[in-house]
Amino acid sequence: MEASQNETQNNPRNDPVVVRDGTFRRREPMAIVLAVVLADATLYHGAGYAGIAALFAGLGILFPFAATGRRSLLSTAFFFVLLLLLAVKLLWCGNVVLVILGGLVLFCLAAIQAGRRLECPEAMIYLFQSLVSAPAVFRSYMCRCRNTLRFPGFFTWMSVLFPVLAVFIFGTIFILANPDLIERTAQIWNRFLDELARISRWVPFPSQIFFWIVIAYFTAGFLRPRPTGIAMVVDAGIDGARKIAAAGNEIRGILANEHHRDVAAKTGEERQESVSSAQDHSSPFYAPCRNMLWAVIALFALYLVFEYKTNLTRDFPKGFDYSRHMHNGAAFLTFALAVSTFVLSVVFQGRLLRDSRIGKLKRLAWIWSALNFLLAIAVFNRLFIYIDLNGLSRLRIIGLLGTAAVVLGFVMVMRKIAMEKRLSWLLHRFAWCVFSMVFLGMVLPVDWYIGHYNTTRVAGGDLAPSIFLLRNNSEEELLASLPLLDSKDEIIRDGARAFFAQALLRLWAEGEPTTLSDDSGSSFRSYRWTAFQWSDALLRKRLEARSDEMRKYLDSAGERDSAIKQFQRYTDRWI
């Protein structure tokens, strides 16, 4: 039997019934929601007295439906009939006075349902209590929902948030790495915004939401007003007596079972030690990290199928945007490798390494690592596709070395996980990986190789790499580009002779003897050897040996500039 019925039996007089904050019928929140819906339809969207008549009739049914206090059936029937008569009159020919009378009758009906007497002091107390009790009512609803639904804890939410966040981050990177996916995503997003605009017509306005809150607030207060001070004291006394009785029962149980405790003490301690030992070797981050690894494994597997299907055959349609797809795409995929390296290095450390289930987590890490190596191969494949398209450049060499540095760093992360090293160990090794790539890029004759590669392809009839030739190149690269002076293509040959003539004039100007002096006027001419550059000297020597071929461009600045501009216009079509 429900709590209100028990309280009715213990309350023979017509006294206010005390309803605890955590006790309520399920009909009560249902009645509040129905009252809000009814008020929205009849008042907020209403336009006349017929709506108010429907509101009075509906609330006259809802209050008895959800009442928790002791109530007189005769009084309830009497005020309900009065309310119906007023509703009929409003429907026939309404006026403001009928609305005021209806509100007064509705208040009396609500007071009767709350178990209050319709006397002036108690009615005023009921009105005051109704105005301040809504927060306690909604708090009781929250407590009941929390106890009934059992909301998950922090780490349970993390078990969902970690994989969702990982899929969002890597999914965004993969989309940005593919221009066609960007276009498809933009189309889907625009369709979503269009649908949202259509749905927004049904979204309530702030004023309507405020109206709902006000109706819910007053309805909850009238249905369950806070008890008076005396009732609260009595209620607290009852609770205190129950707690004292419960404590007495517990003491009697302790005294009765004391001899059993000595027998089971040792067994209990051993169990406690085993439980605490198991808890010491378990990490609350195990489930979030496990779910995240499963999510990224699935995402990487799906994306790699798309990546290799799209780029492995190198069969691209006419008008394909190589620059965005290969260059920018390789950069974003390299960034994805770097993020993977960071995630694995952060996950496998601290208490998680002492978890007894770490072996399962490591197996997932090895699977994800294998997928990352396949992704690294896809990055190199994109870079080489771009190189095959129109040659080498310094930026593409940097891309190759940068991707290699990230792959080496990922290998160091795998060693860290296998050997269970600390993060400082990884940072030290990764710094050496980056330093090694930077050192190789600066020490090896990269510019000479770029010039040699592009010149060889142009000499073989593939003119696309000419876009990177004779454009503010270093002397090292110009040395490798000297075969362009004998190119079969007239525009490239004349442009190369004009450009090398300009380089020779610059080298002659730089080689003229100058007087370097300090403030005192002493000569520093004997220290000119400190400005020596072997590549400049070698390039000057070779260009002087072929100066007769460039004589026209050495003597005429107009011819020289015209040939260089024609060369640049000619090669710009391979950008």
N, C-alpha and C positions, 0 to 999 in steps of 0.2 A: 504494500500500500504506500502511496506517495506521502512525502513529508508533510504536505499541507493538510492531508486528512488526519494524520497523527496529531498535528497541532490543533486541529478543530476539536478533536475529542478531548484534549487537555485544556480547552478554553471554553468553559460553559457559558461565560458571560460574553457580551458583545465587545470584547477588548481588542485592541490592535494586535495582530498576529506578527510575531517576530520571524522574519525569514532571513536565514543566514546568507552571506554574500555568495557562498559557493553552492547554494541550493536553489534550483529553479527547475521548472518544467520545460520540456523541449518546446511546448506550445508558445512559451513566452517570446523567445527570439523570433519564432515564426510569425507571431502576431505583430511584432515590431516591423518586420519586413513588409508584411501585408499592409500595415498602416501607412508606411512610406509610399508603397505603390499606389494605394488608394488616394492618398493626399496629393501625390504627383498628378494623377489623372483628373482629380476633381477640383483641386485648388490651383496648382502651378499652371496646368494647362486648361483649367476650367474657365468658363466665360459667363456663368450665371448661377442662379439659385438651384437649378436642378442638380448641378454637381455637388453643392453643399448638402442638399437633401440626401444624395447617395453617400456622401461622407458620413453624415450622422447615422444613417442606417447601417453602414458597414462597421463603423466603430462601436455601435451598439451591440453588434454581434461579436466583435473581436475582444472586447474587454471581458465579458463573461467567459469566453473561450480560453483566455490565457490567465485568468485570475488565480492567485495563489493564496489569498486570505479567506477567512470565514465570511460567508455572505448569506443574506436572507433571500430565499427564492422569491418571496412575496414582494420585497422591496425591489429586487432585480426586475421582476416582471412589470411592476408598476412604472419604474422609470424607463424601461425599454418601450412600453406602450406609449408613454408620453413622447419619447424621442421619435417613434414612428409617426405619431400624429403630427408633430412638428415637421417631419420630413415630407409628409403628404401635403401639408399646408404650403411648404416651400415649393413643392413641385406644382401646386395649383396656382398660387399667386404669392410669391415670396417678397419679403422686405427685411430690413436690417434688424428690426426688433425680434423677428422670428429667429434670426441667426444668433442673436445674443441669448435668447431663451434656450435655444438648442445647445449652445455652449455650456450654459449653467446646468441643464439637465444631464448633459454628458459628464460633467464634472461630478455630479451627484452619483451617477451610475458607476463611475470609476472608483469613487470613495467607498461605495457599498461593496464593490468587488475586492477592494483592499482590506475589508473588514473594519472599516471606520464608521463611527456613528456620525450622523449628520447634525451634530451640534456645533455651535459657532466656534468654541476654542479648538475642538479636535479637527474640525474642517480646515481651520486656518493652519493648524500644525501639519495636517496632511498636505495642504498646498505648499507649504514651505519645504517639507521633506521631499516632495515630488520634484521640486526645482533643483535640489542639490544631490539627489541620489543616483542620477544617471551614470556618473563616472564609476561608482561602486558596482552598479549593475553590469556595465560593460567589462569591468575588470573581472567580475565573476565569470562572464562568458569566456574571456581569454584564458582564465585558469582552467575552466572545464575543457576548452578546446585543446589546451596544452597537455592536460592529463589524458584526454581521450585519443588525440591524434599522435601523441608522442613525437614531437618534432625532432628531427635528427640533430646530433651534436655538431660541434665545430669541425672535427676531422671528417665526419660523414659528409658535410658540405664540401670540404676540401677534396674529397674523393670524386666529387662531381665537377668542382670548379677547375681543378688541375687539368684534367683531359680536355674540358671545353676550352679553356684558355690556350692550351697548347695547340689544339686544332685550329683555333681562330688565328693565332700568330703565324703558324706555318702555312695555313691555308691562304692567308693574305699574301705572304711572300710568294707562294707558288702562283697565285693569280697575277701579281705584279710582274712576275718573270715571263708571262706570256701575253702579248698584246691581244690575241684573239679571245683569251679568257677574260681580259679586262673589258672588252667590248660586250661579251655575253653577260658578264656580271653587271655591267652598267645597264644593259637592257632589262635584266631581271629586277634590278633595283628600281628602275623607272616604273616598271609595271607594278611593283610593290607600292611605290609612292602613289600611283594612280588609284590602286585599290584602297590604300589608306585614306586617300582624299574622299573616296566614296563612303567609306565606313565612318569617316569623321562627322558626317551628317547626323549620325546616331550617337555621337559622343556628347554627354551632357555638358552644359555650360557651367562655369564656376558658381553662378548664382543658383542653378538648379541643385548642384551638389550641396551647397550651403543649406538650401531648403530641406533636402533629405536629412542632413545632420540635425537640423532643428526639430523636425518631426520625430526622428528616432529618439532624440534626447528627451523630449517631453513625454513620449509614449512610454519609454522605459521607466521614467520617473513616476508616472501615474500607476503603472502596473506594479512596481515594487519600490515603494518609498522606504527610505532609511528608517530604522527603528528609533524610538525616543530614547532619551538618556537613561531612564529607569529600565526600559526593556533591554538596553545594551548591558547595563549592570547585571541584570538577572541572567541574561544570556551568558555573560562572562563567568558568572558564578556557577552556572550549570557546566560550562566547559571546564572550569577549574575542578569541580567535583569529579567529573569524569576522568580528568588527568590523574587526580589523587587516587581514585579507585584503580586505574590502570597501573599506577606505580606500585600500589599495594599488591596487586596480583603478580606483578613482576618480581617483587621481593619474596613473596611466598614461593614462587617458582624457583627462585635462586636457592632458597633455603632447602627446598625439597629435593633439588637435584645436585646439591653441593658434592655429595660423595661420588657422583658420576663424573664430575669435572676432573677430579684428581686422576681417575683412571684414564680418561681420554686426553689429558693435558699433553702428554708426549706426542701422541698421534696428531693432535691439532697443531702443535708447533712444527712438526715435520711438514705437514700440509701447507702451513703458512709459509715456511721457508721455500718449499717447491714453487708455490704460487708467486712469491716475491721474486724468486730467481727467474721464473718465466717472464714476469713483468719487466725485470731489469733488462732482458735480452729482446724486448719487443719495442718497436718504434711506432708511434701513432702516424708517422708519415709513410708507412709501408703501403697502405691501401691507396692513398692519393698518388704516390709515385708509380705504383703498379698499374693503376688505371690510366695514368698519363702515358706510360710506355706502350700499353696496348693501343691507345688511341693514335699515337704518332706512328706506330708500326703500320696500322691500317691505312692511315693517310698517306704515308710515304709509299707504301706498296701501290695504292691506287694512282698516285701521281706519277710514279716511275713508269707504270704501264703507259700512261698518256705521254710522258716525255719521250720514251724510246719509240713509241709508235709514231710520234710526230717528227722526230729529228733524226732517227737512225737511218732511214732510207734517203734522207736529204732530197726528197722530191717535193719541192716547194712550188706553189702556183706563181704565175706571172704577176709582177708587181708586189711581191712579198717584201715586207719591211725588215730587211736583214739587220739594220742597225738597232732597232728596238728589240727585236726578238733575240738576236745573238749577243749583242754587246750588253744591253741593259739586263737581259735575262740571265746571262752568266753572272753578272754582278749580284743580282738578287739571290740566285741559287748559292753562290759563294757565301752570301750573308746567312742563308739558311743553314749551311754547314757550320758557320761560326756560332750561330745560336744553338745548334745541336751540341757543339763542343761545350758551350757554357752550361747548358742544362745538365748534361751528364756529369760534368765536373762538380756542380753544386749538389746534385742528388746524392751521389755516393760519397758521403762523408759523415762524420759525427756518429750519432747513436744508431743511424740506419745501418752502418757497417757491422754493428754488433747484433743486429737482428738475426734470429735463428733462420729466418726465411730469405736471407740475402742471396742464397744460391739461385732461387727462382727469379729474383730481380736481376741478377747478373745475366741469366740466360736471355731475358728480354732485352737487356742492354746490348748483348752480342748481336741479336737479330737486328736491332735498330742500327747498330754500327755497320753491319753488312749493307743495309739499305743506304746508309750515308755514303759508303764507298761507291755504291752504284750511282748515287747522286753526284759524287765528285767526278766520276767518269762522264756523266752527262754534261757537267760543266765544261770539262776539257773538250768534249765533242762539240759543244756550241762554239767554243773559242776557235777550234780548228776549222769549223765550217766557215766562220767569219774570216779566218786567215786565208782559206782557200778561195774565198770570194774575191777579195781585192788586196791581199798581201798583209805584210807585217807592219806594226807600228809600236812605238814605245809603250803606249797604253795597253796593247794586247800582250806584250811581254810582261808588263806589270800584272796583268790579270792572270797569266799563267803562273808567275812566281807567287802571287798572293794566294791563289787556290792551292798551290803546293804547300805553302806555309800553313794554311788552315788544315789540310789533310795531315801534315806532320803533327800539328797540334792535336788533332783527333786521335792519332796513334798514341800520343802521350797520355791522353785521357783514358784510352783503353788500358794502357800499362798501369795507370793510377788505380783504375778499378780492380784490375787483376791482382796487383800487389798491395791494394788497400793503403795507398799513400795519402798524405795530407795535401791540402790545396796549395800550400806553399811550395811543395815539391813540384806540382804541375806548373805553377806560374814560372818557376825557375827554368824548367825545360821548354816551356812554350816561348819564353823570351829568347832562348837560344835558337829555336826554330825560326822565329821572325828575323833575328839577327843574321842567321845563315842565308836566308833568301835575299835580304837587303844586301849583304856582302857579295853574294854571287852576282846580283843584278848590277852592282857598281863596278866590280873588278873584271868580270868577263867582258869581252869586246862585243857587247850587245848591239851598239850602233853599227858596227862593221857588219855584223851578221844580218841586221835588218836591211842595210843597203845592198849587201850581196844577194840576199834572198829575193828582194823585189827586182833588182836589176837582172838577175838570171831569168826570172819569169818574163820580164819585158823583152829581153833578148830572144826568148823562145817564142814570142808572138802573143803572149798574154799581156795585154796592155793595162789591165785593171790595176795592178800594183803601182802604176806610175802616179797614182794619186798621192802616194807618200814620198815620191822622189823630188828632190830639188826644191824643198820647201823648208827653209830655215834648218837645214840639216847640219850636224856637227861635221868637223873635218874627218873624223873616223868614218862616218857614213859616206861622205863625199869620195873618199878613197875607194870604197867598194863600188861606187856608182860611176867610175870613169869609163866603163864599157859603153855607157850611153852615148858617148861621143861618136861611136860607130854604129848607132842604131839604124835599122833599115827604115824605120818610120821617119820621114823627113821633119815633121813638126817636133817630134821628141828629140831628134838629133840636133836641130837648130836651137831648140830651147835649152838643151844640155850645154851646147857650146857657148850660148849667151850667158847662162848661169855660171859656168866654170870661168868664163872671162871675167865676170863680175867678182868671183871669188879670188882670182889671181890678182886683180887690181887691189882688192882689199889686203891681200897678203903682202903685196909690194908696199902699200902704204904703211902697214904695220912694221915692215922690215926696214924702213928708212931710219938712218941714225938720228937720234934726238939727244939733246943735252938735258940730263937730269941733274939738278943742282939743289942744294939745301939753302938755307937762309944766308949762309956765309959765302955762297957762290962757288964752293968747291965742286968739282965735276964728279958725277957718278956714272960716267960713260962705261967704265970698266966693269960695272955690275950688270950690264945688259944681259948677260948669260942667264940670269935668274928668271927671265921671261921666256926662255926657250921652251918650245913645244915640239916634240918629235913629229907628231901627226901634221902640224902646220908646215914644218920643213919638208917632209916627204911629199905632201900634197903640192907645195910650191914647186918642188923639183920636177915632179911629173907633169904639172901643168905647163911649166916653162918649156919642157921638151916637146909639147904639142901646141905651143903658142901660135904657130903658123896657121893651124886649122881654125883658130879663134881670132885671127887678125881683124876681120871685119867687125867683130863685136868688141874687140879691145879698143879700136880707134873711134867707134861711133856709139855714143850713149843712146841715141834714138833707136838704132838698129837693135841694140842689146835689150832695151826695155820692151820693144815691140815683140821680139822673139820670146821673151820670158812670159809676157802676158798672153800671147797666143798659146804657149805651152800650157799655162794654167787653165785657160778656157777649154782647151782640148781634153785635159785630164780630169776636169771637174765632173764630167759625166759619169765617172765611176765612183762618185761619193756614195 
